[in-house]
Structure formats: structure tokens, C-alpha cells
Amino acid sequence: MLLSAAYPLLAHAASAAHDPRLAALALLDIVLILLVVPLGQRRAWAWLTVAVSALVLWFAQKTVPLPVALLLPPVLFPWLVAWFFARTLREGRVPLISRIVAGLEDCKPADLAPPLKTYTRNLTRLWAVVLTGIGLANCVLGVIAVPDGLLVRLGYAPIVTVPQIVWSWFANLLDYGVAGLLMVVEYIVRIRLFPDRPYKTLSEFIRRLTALGPAFWRDVIR
């Protein structure tokens, strides 16, 4: 959790200061996030990967424009999560949020009430669209940002530009606010539409989510 919270702060600081050392730390933080489970299991290959990544980033920050690499995660991560939502909307699949709601209510997705099935399918679609839009906005801003945007680094002068700090505020900080706001608004709407849910407060809803456990989440994302 701390590693996930540290990344946007490190990435924003690196972009604001144009500091390759902070960019290297932000990228190393991504490696740690991706390997957090095998690291916790003390897998030798995971620790070796972290050590090699740290060395590569340390030497690369002196010769490679690492701040440019920070343009990628705010685009790829939302698109990856959007794909996880969208793929469950295919014929024969159970929408992702339908699976989660069924888990919260301790029943099978097929046993959800028809209005709730429709709502959770539409909500799954909404998250896929919103996350795709967030990634697209980050991509466009990253292309026209100055001085470390993609077009500038390729030697082209963008017709329209935004300061790097504006891109960073949006990509590394405001995105999370948009997602958080959507979660809160959706929760309020859901409680009004379906008042007989087994959770009565937002804190109880979050507690039930965390109580589902790692095995449930591994099965959900397959």
C-alpha cells in the first residue's frame, strides 16, 4: 500500500523538478510494486531482479532521459485496468463488478436480482470507459508536454503545449481524485437504488471488500 502511495508522489516530484534521480526512484518503486508478493515470499529471483533494476536505473539516470519513461505508467496502467473490466463484458463472461458484488453478498453472480445484475454490468462498462479516457488524456498531455513530452524529445515542436507540471498534476495526482470521486458518487447512488444491501456505511463496505481475501481477488482477475 505504501509503495503504491509513494509512486505518484515520487513521479510528480521527479517531473516537477526534472530530476532523473527521483525518476529512477519512481521507476524502481514500480518494480517493487510488481514484485511485492515474491519479495514477501523471499524468492531469490525477485530480490535479484530488484538489485539489477536498481543498478540499471542508477547508471541509466546519467545517460537516459528517465523522466520521459514516467510518461508511460499513467497511460498503460489505466488501460490495463480498463481491459480487466472490459474483457468481462464479453459474451459468456460475468461482469467484473457483478462478481465483486456477489462476493460481498455471499452468493453466486447468477443469484443477484435482475436490476442489480443490470446495474453492475453497466457499472463495469462505465469503469472501462472512464479508465480508457483517463489513459487517453494522459497520453495526449504526455505527447504535447514541455520540456519532457514525447514530441519535444523526438525533435518536433507541438502546435499546442502544456507545461510538464500540468501533465504531472493530472497524470500523477488528479487521476486518483477522479477515480476516488467516481467510487464515492457511485456508492451513494447504489445505496439509494438498492437500500437493502448488507452494508450500511462506506467504511463497512470497504471492510467487506478487504475481507474477501487474496484468493477471491486472484480468481476475479483470471
Backbone as CSV, one residue per row, in Angstrom:
resi,resn,N_x,N_y,N_z,CA_x,CA_y,CA_z,C_x,C_y,C_z
1,MET,0.839,-1.203,0.000,0.000,0.000,0.000,0.874,1.252,0.000
2,LEU,1.918,1.228,0.855,2.815,2.378,0.927,3.568,2.569,-0.386
3,LEU,3.954,1.457,-1.018,4.656,1.549,-2.300,3.758,2.181,-3.356
4,SER,2.483,1.789,-3.365,1.540,2.351,-4.335,1.319,3.836,-4.094
5,ALA,1.267,4.230,-2.822,1.079,5.646,-2.495,2.330,6.458,-2.804
6,ALA,3.500,5.809,-2.709,4.758,6.532,-2.929,4.983,6.865,-4.397
7,TYR,4.497,5.983,-5.317,4.809,6.202,-6.730,4.334,7.544,-7.263
8,PRO,3.046,7.905,-7.132,2.620,9.189,-7.711,3.349,10.379,-7.111
9,LEU,3.712,10.291,-5.830,4.440,11.396,-5.198,5.850,11.507,-5.766
10,LEU,6.527,10.367,-5.911,7.874,10.374,-6.488,7.841,10.821,-7.945
11,ALA,6.866,10.308,-8.702,6.771,10.668,-10.120,6.470,12.152,-10.287
12,HIS,5.589,12.677,-9.453,5.261,14.104,-9.539,6.475,14.955,-9.182
13,ALA,7.172,14.580,-8.123,8.365,15.335,-7.722,9.431,15.286,-8.811
14,ALA,9.606,14.118,-9.431,10.601,13.980,-10.498,10.240,14.834,-11.703
15,SER,8.961,14.862,-12.065,8.524,15.652,-13.220,8.603,17.143,-12.931
16,ALA,8.236,17.538,-11.722,8.257,18.957,-11.367,9.677,19.499,-11.319
17,ALA,10.608,18.678,-10.824,11.995,19.131,-10.667,12.881,18.715,-11.834
18,HIS,12.322,17.933,-12.783,13.116,17.387,-13.894,14.350,16.671,-13.345
19,ASP,14.135,15.879,-12.296,15.227,15.227,-11.570,15.307,13.753,-11.969
20,PRO,16.370,13.343,-12.673,16.485,11.943,-13.100,16.641,10.981,-11.930
21,ARG,17.199,11.456,-10.803,17.353,10.569,-9.644,15.995,10.200,-9.057
22,LEU,15.117,11.192,-8.943,13.769,10.908,-8.457,12.995,10.047,-9.454
23,ALA,13.244,10.277,-10.745,12.600,9.444,-11.768,13.042,7.993,-11.627
24,ALA,14.341,7.795,-11.353,14.857,6.440,-11.153,14.202,5.783,-9.940
25,LEU,14.035,6.543,-8.863,13.375,6.008,-7.666,11.920,5.646,-7.955
26,ALA,11.235,6.498,-8.726,9.835,6.219,-9.069,9.728,4.938,-9.890
27,LEU,10.630,4.755,-10.849,10.602,3.552,-11.678,10.968,2.314,-10.866
28,LEU,11.904,2.466,-9.928,12.243,1.342,-9.051,11.057,0.978,-8.165
29,ASP,10.306,1.981,-7.768,9.110,1.733,-6.962,8.114,0.863,-7.731
30,ILE,8.000,1.085,-9.044,7.113,0.248,-9.864,7.583,-1.204,-9.839
31,VAL,8.904,-1.399,-9.943,9.455,-2.760,-9.883,9.092,-3.423,-8.558
32,LEU,9.218,-2.669,-7.466,8.886,-3.210,-6.143,7.405,-3.560,-6.038
33,ILE,6.546,-2.711,-6.613,5.101,-2.983,-6.585,4.792,-4.273,-7.342
34,LEU,5.406,-4.441,-8.515,5.140,-5.621,-9.332,5.645,-6.902,-8.674
35,LEU,6.693,-6.775,-7.857,7.315,-7.961,-7.256,7.030,-8.093,-5.770
36,VAL,6.061,-7.343,-5.256,5.856,-7.310,-3.804,5.518,-8.694,-3.240
37,VAL,4.753,-9.494,-3.971,4.386,-10.826,-3.461,5.596,-11.754,-3.402
38,PRO,6.342,-11.960,-4.512,7.523,-12.829,-4.406,8.595,-12.274,-3.471
39,LEU,8.689,-10.953,-3.344,9.636,-10.392,-2.381,9.238,-10.785,-0.963
40,GLY,7.935,-10.716,-0.680,7.451,-11.124,0.639,7.665,-12.602,0.904
41,GLN,7.712,-13.390,-0.168,7.967,-14.829,-0.049,9.458,-15.146,-0.083
42,ARG,10.275,-14.099,-0.123,11.741,-14.225,-0.099,12.270,-15.059,-1.259
43,ARG,11.675,-14.846,-2.422,12.165,-15.528,-3.623,13.460,-14.860,-4.084
44,ALA,14.491,-15.655,-4.276,15.805,-15.113,-4.629,15.765,-14.356,-5.950
45,TRP,15.030,-14.897,-6.931,14.988,-14.250,-8.247,14.369,-12.863,-8.164
46,ALA,13.390,-12.689,-7.255,12.746,-11.381,-7.113,13.717,-10.362,-6.531
47,TRP,14.447,-10.770,-5.499,15.432,-9.859,-4.904,16.545,-9.543,-5.892
48,LEU,16.946,-10.537,-6.690,17.976,-10.305,-7.708,17.468,-9.330,-8.761
49,THR,16.200,-9.462,-9.154,15.607,-8.548,-10.136,15.605,-7.115,-9.619
50,VAL,15.268,-6.940,-8.352,15.269,-5.597,-7.757,16.680,-5.024,-7.744
51,ALA,17.660,-5.843,-7.363,19.044,-5.369,-7.299,19.552,-4.963,-8.683
52,VAL,19.266,-5.796,-9.688,19.702,-5.482,-11.055,18.990,-4.233,-11.562
53,SER,17.696,-4.126,-11.292,16.930,-2.946,-11.723,17.479,-1.678,-11.095
54,ALA,17.831,-1.757,-9.814,18.380,-0.588,-9.123,19.697,-0.156,-9.754
55,LEU,20.553,-1.121,-10.082,21.837,-0.792,-10.708,21.634,-0.186,-12.094
56,VAL,20.747,-0.804,-12.882,20.485,-0.301,-14.239,19.948,1.126,-14.184
57,LEU,18.995,1.382,-13.292,18.406,2.720,-13.183,19.417,3.732,-12.671
58,TRP,20.294,3.307,-11.768,21.304,4.223,-11.234,22.235,4.712,-12.339
59,PHE,22.688,3.784,-13.182,23.586,4.179,-14.263,22.819,4.849,-15.405
60,ALA,21.571,4.423,-15.637,20.785,4.985,-16.737,20.431,6.438,-16.496
61,GLN,20.248,6.829,-15.228,19.815,8.198,-14.958,20.872,9.231,-15.350
62,LYS,22.093,8.770,-15.611,23.145,9.692,-16.033,23.200,9.850,-17.555
63,THR,22.590,8.909,-18.268,22.694,8.939,-19.731,21.350,8.893,-20.450
64,VAL,20.317,8.372,-19.796,19.000,8.196,-20.422,18.014,9.185,-19.808
65,PRO,17.190,9.845,-20.623,16.184,10.777,-20.078,15.057,10.032,-19.363
66,LEU,15.320,9.591,-18.136,14.343,8.787,-17.397,13.001,9.479,-17.182
67,PRO,12.963,10.827,-17.013,11.644,11.454,-16.862,10.686,11.142,-18.009
68,VAL,11.240,10.860,-19.201,10.382,10.502,-20.336,9.691,9.163,-20.072
69,ALA,10.402,8.247,-19.399,9.809,6.944,-19.084,8.607,7.081,-18.165
70,LEU,8.554,8.166,-17.403,7.424,8.381,-16.500,6.143,8.734,-17.254
71,LEU,6.253,8.989,-18.565,5.053,9.246,-19.362,4.225,7.975,-19.551
72,LEU,4.872,6.819,-19.453,4.196,5.568,-19.794,3.238,5.030,-18.727
73,PRO,3.645,4.926,-17.448,2.739,4.315,-16.460,1.356,4.950,-16.377
74,PRO,1.214,6.296,-16.419,-0.139,6.868,-16.334,-1.015,6.567,-17.549
75,VAL,-0.397,6.070,-18.612,-1.170,5.662,-19.793,-1.453,4.161,-19.742
76,LEU,-0.403,3.384,-19.508,-0.531,1.930,-19.576,-1.343,1.354,-18.425
77,PHE,-1.150,1.884,-17.215,-1.851,1.308,-16.063,-3.370,1.477,-16.165
78,PRO,-3.898,2.689,-16.451,-5.358,2.796,-16.612,-5.896,1.921,-17.738
79,TRP,-5.146,1.836,-18.843,-5.605,0.995,-19.950,-5.606,-0.481,-19.562
80,LEU,-4.609,-0.906,-18.787,-4.567,-2.295,-18.338,-5.764,-2.609,-17.445
81,VAL,-6.056,-1.720,-16.497,-7.193,-1.941,-15.600,-8.503,-1.875,-16.387
82,ALA,-8.586,-0.945,-17.351,-9.780,-0.858,-18.203,-9.995,-2.162,-18.958
83,TRP,-8.906,-2.768,-19.413,-9.004,-4.050,-20.120,-9.546,-5.139,-19.208
84,PHE,-9.109,-5.142,-17.936,-9.620,-6.129,-16.984,-11.132,-5.989,-16.814
85,PHE,-11.624,-4.755,-16.810,-13.070,-4.537,-16.733,-13.754,-4.957,-18.034
86,ALA,-13.226,-4.475,-19.158,-13.895,-4.669,-20.449,-13.957,-6.130,-20.865
87,ARG,-12.926,-6.894,-20.575,-12.904,-8.290,-21.035,-14.005,-9.122,-20.384
88,THR,-14.466,-8.696,-19.192,-15.521,-9.458,-18.517,-16.906,-9.140,-19.070
89,LEU,-16.982,-8.208,-20.012,-18.263,-7.861,-20.633,-18.555,-8.711,-21.866
90,ARG,-17.599,-9.558,-22.242,-17.802,-10.409,-23.406,-18.872,-11.463,-23.130
91,GLU,-19.443,-11.974,-24.202,-20.483,-12.999,-24.097,-19.950,-14.208,-23.332
92,GLY,-20.730,-14.670,-22.376,-20.342,-15.841,-21.601,-19.517,-15.535,-20.370
93,ARG,-19.114,-14.273,-20.182,-18.345,-13.886,-19.004,-19.245,-13.168,-18.006
94,VAL,-18.843,-13.185,-16.751,-19.564,-12.457,-15.703,-18.891,-11.106,-15.525
95,PRO,-19.620,-9.998,-15.642,-19.013,-8.673,-15.462,-18.253,-8.584,-14.139
96,LEU,-17.123,-7.909,-14.177,-16.228,-7.856,-13.024,-16.939,-7.385,-11.758
97,ILE,-17.696,-6.315,-11.861,-18.342,-5.775,-10.665,-19.481,-6.678,-10.207
98,SER,-20.101,-7.405,-11.112,-21.103,-8.399,-10.706,-20.453,-9.465,-9.832
99,ARG,-19.234,-9.896,-10.207,-18.500,-10.877,-9.401,-18.200,-10.321,-8.018
100,ILE,-17.769,-9.070,-7.977,-17.403,-8.466,-6.693,-18.625,-8.308,-5.796
101,VAL,-19.728,-7.818,-6.365,-20.951,-7.630,-5.576,-21.470,-8.971,-5.072
102,ALA,-21.391,-10.003,-5.904,-21.807,-11.335,-5.462,-20.942,-11.811,-4.296
103,GLY,-19.648,-11.500,-4.364,-18.763,-11.851,-3.257,-19.120,-11.109,-1.987
104,LEU,-19.461,-9.834,-2.123,-19.854,-9.034,-0.961,-21.140,-9.561,-0.331
105,GLU,-22.018,-10.092,-1.158,-23.315,-10.556,-0.659,-23.343,-12.063,-0.435
106,ASP,-22.166,-12.694,-0.600,-22.014,-14.126,-0.320,-23.018,-14.971,-1.109
107,CYS,-23.061,-14.716,-2.410,-23.932,-15.504,-3.279,-23.247,-15.666,-4.631
108,LYS,-23.839,-16.450,-5.507,-23.322,-16.595,-6.855,-23.804,-15.427,-7.714
109,PRO,-23.005,-15.007,-8.712,-23.442,-13.900,-9.578,-24.811,-14.149,-10.216
110,ALA,-25.098,-15.408,-10.542,-26.386,-15.726,-11.172,-27.561,-15.496,-10.228
111,ASP,-27.277,-15.461,-8.920,-28.350,-15.289,-7.936,-28.650,-13.827,-7.620
112,LEU,-27.895,-12.909,-8.203,-28.177,-11.491,-7.982,-29.525,-11.126,-8.599
113,ALA,-30.220,-10.193,-7.981,-31.501,-9.732,-8.523,-31.284,-9.116,-9.907
114,PRO,-32.212,-9.312,-10.849,-32.042,-8.779,-12.214,-31.683,-7.293,-12.270
115,PRO,-32.347,-6.409,-11.480,-31.946,-4.991,-11.537,-30.493,-4.780,-11.106
116,LEU,-30.048,-5.570,-10.117,-28.670,-5.444,-9.648,-27.697,-5.994,-10.684
117,LYS,-28.094,-7.044,-11.382,-27.259,-7.572,-12.469,-27.051,-6.510,-13.546
118,THR,-28.139,-5.863,-13.941,-28.053,-4.822,-14.971,-27.189,-3.663,-14.496
119,TYR,-27.384,-3.261,-13.254,-26.628,-2.134,-12.701,-25.136,-2.449,-12.668
120,THR,-24.774,-3.637,-12.190,-23.354,-3.970,-12.071,-22.703,-4.155,-13.438
121,ARG,-23.455,-4.641,-14.421,-22.906,-4.726,-15.786,-22.641,-3.326,-16.335
122,ASN,-23.599,-2.424,-16.166,-23.417,-1.054,-16.656,-22.286,-0.348,-15.911
123,LEU,-22.144,-0.647,-14.626,-21.067,-0.031,-13.851,-19.707,-0.556,-14.306
124,THR,-19.637,-1.830,-14.619,-18.400,-2.392,-15.172,-18.037,-1.686,-16.474
125,ARG,-19.040,-1.457,-17.313,-18.820,-0.751,-18.580,-18.364,0.687,-18.322
126,LEU,-18.970,1.347,-17.344,-18.603,2.731,-17.027,-17.146,2.828,-16.598
127,TRP,-16.711,1.910,-15.731,-15.316,1.943,-15.290,-14.360,1.703,-16.462
128,ALA,-14.720,0.808,-17.361,-13.871,0.557,-18.529,-13.735,1.813,-19.377
129,VAL,-14.839,2.534,-19.567,-14.824,3.757,-20.373,-14.042,4.861,-19.669
130,VAL,-14.290,5.059,-18.380,-13.615,6.129,-17.636,-12.108,5.896,-17.598
131,LEU,-11.688,4.675,-17.311,-10.255,4.385,-17.238,-9.589,4.508,-18.603
132,THR,-10.292,4.108,-19.659,-9.755,4.300,-21.010,-9.588,5.788,-21.298
133,GLY,-10.574,6.590,-20.894,-10.491,8.037,-21.094,-9.359,8.669,-20.309
134,ILE,-9.150,8.213,-19.071,-8.047,8.735,-18.259,-6.711,8.436,-18.932
135,GLY,-6.539,7.197,-19.390,-5.298,6.843,-20.075,-5.093,7.652,-21.343
136,LEU,-6.180,7.880,-22.096,-6.087,8.660,-23.333,-5.710,10.106,-23.039
137,ALA,-6.325,10.696,-22.009,-5.995,12.076,-21.636,-4.533,12.186,-21.219
138,ASN,-4.058,11.219,-20.434,-2.655,11.227,-20.022,-1.724,11.089,-21.223
139,CYS,-2.137,10.276,-22.194,-1.331,10.081,-23.399,-1.215,11.380,-24.192
140,VAL,-2.341,12.039,-24.413,-2.339,13.289,-25.185,-1.497,14.353,-24.484
141,LEU,-1.694,14.504,-23.180,-0.929,15.510,-22.438,0.555,15.170,-22.427
142,GLY,0.873,13.870,-22.338,2.276,13.468,-22.349,2.952,13.722,-23.683
143,VAL,2.196,13.646,-24.755,2.756,13.899,-26.090,3.101,15.366,-26.272
144,ILE,2.258,16.274,-25.751,2.457,17.711,-26.009,3.093,18.454,-24.837
145,ALA,3.472,17.724,-23.777,4.079,18.386,-22.612,5.465,18.923,-22.959
146,VAL,5.853,19.993,-22.287,7.200,20.546,-22.421,7.776,20.773,-21.019
147,PRO,9.063,20.425,-20.816,10.077,20.123,-21.843,10.334,18.636,-22.062
148,ASP,9.665,17.748,-21.344,9.978,16.318,-21.440,8.895,15.507,-22.131
149,GLY,8.030,16.157,-22.909,6.995,15.434,-23.632,7.561,14.645,-24.795
150,LEU,6.765,13.738,-25.322,7.235,12.841,-26.371,7.627,13.589,-27.638
151,LEU,6.792,14.533,-28.096,7.109,15.251,-29.333,8.398,16.053,-29.201
152,VAL,8.576,16.716,-28.073,9.796,17.505,-27.863,11.015,16.599,-27.888
153,ARG,10.922,15.450,-27.228,12.049,14.522,-27.185,12.363,13.937,-28.558
154,LEU,11.343,13.871,-29.423,11.566,13.373,-30.785,12.025,14.470,-31.738
155,GLY,12.117,15.695,-31.230,12.612,16.795,-32.042,11.549,17.588,-32.763
156,TYR,10.285,17.419,-32.371,9.187,18.152,-33.001,8.616,19.178,-32.027
157,ALA,8.201,20.312,-32.573,7.594,21.358,-31.748,6.080,21.185,-31.768
158,PRO,5.449,20.866,-30.634,3.989,20.702,-30.615,3.281,22.013,-30.955
159,ILE,2.197,21.924,-31.700,1.403,23.115,-32.013,0.750,23.650,-30.747
160,VAL,0.263,22.737,-29.940,-0.322,23.078,-28.639,0.535,22.425,-27.569
161,THR,0.850,23.153,-26.521,1.696,22.606,-25.463,1.047,22.790,-24.094
162,VAL,1.483,21.952,-23.161,1.144,22.142,-21.750,2.442,22.015,-20.964
163,PRO,2.601,22.770,-19.886,3.798,22.615,-19.063,3.872,21.209,-18.469
164,GLN,5.083,20.728,-18.284,5.266,19.394,-17.715,4.569,19.253,-16.367
165,ILE,4.566,20.321,-15.594,3.962,20.274,-14.267,2.451,20.055,-14.356
166,VAL,1.818,20.600,-15.416,0.373,20.399,-15.599,0.094,18.932,-15.912
167,TRP,0.896,18.377,-16.831,0.754,16.948,-17.115,0.921,16.131,-15.844
168,SER,1.933,16.456,-15.049,2.221,15.681,-13.847,1.092,15.759,-12.829
169,TRP,0.549,16.960,-12.618,-0.569,17.105,-11.688,-1.734,16.219,-12.115
170,PHE,-2.019,16.230,-13.402,-3.150,15.440,-13.897,-2.846,13.950,-13.847
171,ALA,-1.690,13.545,-14.394,-1.379,12.126,-14.548,-1.030,11.440,-13.236
172,ASN,-0.346,12.151,-12.350,0.149,11.511,-11.136,-0.710,11.752,-9.901
173,LEU,-1.588,12.753,-9.940,-2.355,13.080,-8.740,-3.858,13.168,-9.000
174,LEU,-4.272,14.003,-9.963,-5.703,14.228,-10.171,-6.434,12.982,-10.658
175,ASP,-5.739,12.110,-11.385,-6.371,10.867,-11.842,-6.961,10.084,-10.677
176,TYR,-6.193,10.023,-9.592,-6.650,9.271,-8.423,-7.855,9.953,-7.788
177,GLY,-7.884,11.280,-7.858,-9.041,12.009,-7.354,-10.286,11.719,-8.169
178,VAL,-10.119,11.635,-9.501,-11.255,11.317,-10.377,-11.798,9.930,-10.050
179,ALA,-10.893,8.958,-9.914,-11.322,7.594,-9.602,-11.984,7.528,-8.228
180,GLY,-11.396,8.224,-7.252,-11.972,8.229,-5.911,-13.342,8.878,-5.876
181,LEU,-13.496,9.984,-6.613,-14.790,10.671,-6.668,-15.849,9.779,-7.301
182,LEU,-15.476,9.080,-8.369,-16.421,8.172,-9.019,-16.859,7.069,-8.059
183,MET,-15.919,6.544,-7.280,-16.257,5.490,-6.328,-17.245,5.986,-5.282
184,VAL,-17.011,7.192,-4.757,-17.886,7.733,-3.716,-19.278,8.023,-4.275
185,VAL,-19.330,8.686,-5.448,-20.622,9.022,-6.057,-21.392,7.747,-6.391
186,GLU,-20.693,6.770,-6.946,-21.365,5.511,-7.302,-21.905,4.813,-6.061
187,TYR,-21.142,4.856,-4.973,-21.601,4.212,-3.735,-22.889,4.873,-3.243
188,ILE,-22.932,6.196,-3.296,-24.136,6.925,-2.856,-25.334,6.557,-3.730
189,VAL,-25.100,6.498,-5.055,-26.177,6.130,-5.982,-26.656,4.709,-5.699
190,ARG,-25.703,3.793,-5.486,-26.063,2.394,-5.260,-26.891,2.219,-3.986
191,ILE,-26.513,2.932,-2.924,-27.254,2.826,-1.664,-28.687,3.336,-1.833
192,ARG,-28.852,4.370,-2.659,-30.199,4.907,-2.890,-31.039,3.967,-3.760
193,LEU,-30.402,3.381,-4.773,-31.134,2.488,-5.673,-31.404,1.124,-5.045
194,PHE,-30.461,0.667,-4.235,-30.569,-0.665,-3.623,-30.332,-0.551,-2.114
195,PRO,-31.300,-0.036,-1.378,-31.097,0.249,0.049,-30.992,-0.991,0.933
196,ASP,-31.316,-2.172,0.403,-31.298,-3.378,1.229,-29.976,-4.134,1.153
197,ARG,-28.892,-3.443,0.838,-27.584,-4.082,0.781,-27.133,-4.478,2.187
198,PRO,-26.259,-5.497,2.307,-25.826,-5.955,3.631,-24.847,-5.008,4.329
199,TYR,-24.407,-3.960,3.647,-23.519,-2.966,4.265,-24.266,-1.638,4.294
200,LYS,-24.155,-0.930,5.395,-24.923,0.297,5.589,-24.073,1.560,5.512
201,THR,-22.766,1.427,5.666,-21.881,2.589,5.638,-20.732,2.324,4.676
202,LEU,-20.059,3.400,4.252,-18.921,3.259,3.343,-17.795,2.479,4.010
203,SER,-17.558,2.727,5.295,-16.488,2.016,5.997,-16.781,0.514,6.072
204,GLU,-18.042,0.162,6.273,-18.410,-1.258,6.310,-18.260,-1.888,4.928
205,PHE,-18.589,-1.117,3.892,-18.416,-1.596,2.518,-16.939,-1.892,2.238
206,ILE,-16.056,-0.967,2.633,-14.621,-1.160,2.419,-14.115,-2.347,3.231
207,ARG,-14.610,-2.494,4.466,-14.196,-3.618,5.306,-14.584,-4.946,4.660
208,ARG,-15.784,-4.998,4.092,-16.219,-6.221,3.418,-15.362,-6.505,2.180
209,LEU,-14.983,-5.449,1.465,-14.120,-5.635,0.295,-12.790,-6.261,0.687
210,THR,-12.165,-5.708,1.718,-10.860,-6.225,2.146,-10.972,-7.629,2.725
211,ALA,-12.138,-7.954,3.296,-12.322,-9.273,3.909,-12.499,-10.383,2.875
212,LEU,-12.703,-10.024,1.610,-12.889,-11.044,0.580,-11.647,-11.915,0.419
213,GLY,-10.475,-11.337,0.687,-9.255,-12.128,0.718,-8.556,-12.286,-0.619
214,PRO,-7.246,-12.616,-0.580,-6.430,-12.737,-1.798,-6.943,-13.791,-2.772
215,ALA,-7.433,-14.926,-2.263,-7.891,-15.998,-3.157,-9.054,-15.526,-4.025
216,PHE,-9.963,-14.760,-3.435,-11.098,-14.239,-4.196,-10.613,-13.326,-5.310
217,TRP,-9.700,-12.412,-4.988,-9.242,-11.441,-5.984,-8.431,-12.107,-7.086
218,ARG,-7.650,-13.137,-6.727,-6.914,-13.868,-7.767,-7.880,-14.532,-8.739
219,ASP,-8.965,-15.084,-8.212,-9.957,-15.739,-9.066,-10.687,-14.722,-9.939
220,VAL,-10.945,-13.532,-9.389,-11.682,-12.495,-10.117,-10.905,-12.002,-11.329
221,ILE,-9.583,-11.836,-11.191,-8.801,-11.234,-12.278,-8.314,-12.257,-13.298
222,ARG,-8.658,-13.510,-13.138,-8.239,-14.518,-14.122,-8.921,-14.295,-15.469
